[in-house]
Each structure stands twice: as structure tokens, then as C-alpha cells.
Amino acid sequence: MAANCEKQVSDLFAAWTRLDLEGIMSYFAEDAVWDNVPMKPAKGKTAIREMTAGFLKDATAFSAKILRTVHEGNVIFNERVDSITMKNGKKADIPVAGMFELDNNGKIKVWRDYFDLNTFAKQTA
């Protein structure tokens, strides 16, 4: 079992807050999957890097307010509100339910987020 799973997820979001692509990528296993459920999953670190870079290029700020966390073994579930400020000045607050599965080295193997894409689109259009 990986140690400090909750800290790993917290540190991942800290890297997102800094809009730090290399920092974000350091939390993923090579064969990780990032599944933003209303979108196509990114499979493997290269695809995750491309998806992340796509998000970062349009953002000027990001934060995640964690409302609840449940931790069992190497799995973290959280309920949170992601806030994103876009380069066009518009801000979106998106309720998200997330699941993270870490490997025994503390790297993310699976990150699955459930959210309403229209909630984001309506706020940033």
C-alpha cells in the first residue's frame, strides 16, 4: 500500500494551483489513465500531458476546494469544487466527484472525475 495517499492528491492539486505542468506530471505513473468522464480518457503519461497542457494553455488560475475525502487503501474519493479562471477573464466553478487510485509507489494509476461539462461551458462561453 502506498503511504500518504491523501497527501499525494493534495500535492497534485497544489501543482495545479501553480499551473505547473511538470509538477502535475510528476504524480502520474507511466501507464496512468485520467478519465474526465464526459470526455475521452487520456491513457498513458503522454496523453495525460497533452490533455493537461490543453487545459493549462487557456487558464490563468486554478483552485480545488476539497469538501470531503474518503480514503481506503490506495484509493481516494473526494467531493470538491474546481475553480478555473480562463484567459478571457471568465471563471467557472465546477462541482466534481473524483476518484484516485495510486500504485504502491504513490503514483496515480487512475484518476476519474465526474462532472457536468455543460456547467463549465455555460460559465466560460
N, C-alpha and C positions, 0 to 999 in steps of 0.2 A: 504494500500500500504506500502511496506517495504521502509524504509528510507535508503539512501546511497547505492543503488544497485550497482552503478559503483565502489564504494569503496570496497564492499564485493568481487566483481570479481577481482579487483586489489589485494586485500589482499590474495585471493586464490592463485593467480599466485606468489605472494611473498612467500607463503608457499611452492609452487612447486620449486621455485628457491633455497630454503633452503633444498629441498628434505626431507621435514618434514611431514611424513605420518600422525601423529596425528593432526598437524596444518591443513593439507589439509582436513582431515575428519571432522574437526570442522565446515566447511562451508556447509555441506550437511544435509538436512532433512532426517529423518529415512527412509522415503519411496521414496527417490530421485531416479532418473534414469539418468545414464551417458551413452549417446549413441555416441560412436565413429562410425560414420555411416558406414565405410567399415567393421566394426567388429560387433559382437553380443553385444547388450546393456547390461550394468550392472544394475540390478534392485534391489534397496534396499541398505542400507548402508553397509551391509556385503559384497555383491557382488562388490560394488564400492571400498571397502577397498582391496579386493583381486586383482582387476584389477590394482589399484594404486600401491600396493606393488609389483606386477609383473613388472610394468614399472620402479619403483624406484630401484629394485634389480639389474637391468642392466645398470643404469645410474650413471654417476659421476657428471653431471651438466645439468641444465635445465634453459632456459630463454624463456620468451614470449615477443616479441616486438609487442605491440598493434599499428596497423596502423590507424584504425578508430573504433569508438564506436558510436552506436546509442542506445538511452535509451528511452523506452516508458513504463510508469507504472512500473511493476515488471519484465520487460523483457529487457535484454541487448543483443545486437548483436555486435560482434566485428570481424574485419578482423585483422589477426595477423600472425606473423611468429614464430613458436615454434622452438627453437634450443635445441637439445639434444646431449650430449656427452656420448657415451657409454663406458663401462669398457674396451672394446677392443681398445679404443682410437679414434674410428671413430665418426664423428659428422654429424648430419643431421639437415638441415634447412627445415622445412615443412610449406608451406603456409596453413593457416587454416581459415575457416569461422565458427564462433561459436555463439551459442545462449544459453543464460542462463535465466531460469525463476525462480524467487525467491518467497518464500512464504511471508506472512506478517510479519514474524519474521526475515526476512533477510537470511533465509537458502535456499540453492539451491534445487529446486524441480526437475528441468530438466536441464541437460547440454548436448547439442548436438553439436558435432564438425563434420564438413565436410572437408575431406582432402583426398589426394591420397596416399593410403598405399604403392604403388609402389615407390613413391618419397622417403619415409622413407627407405624402404627395399633396394633400389639401393644404398643409401648413407651409409648404415650401414653393408652391406654384406662384 
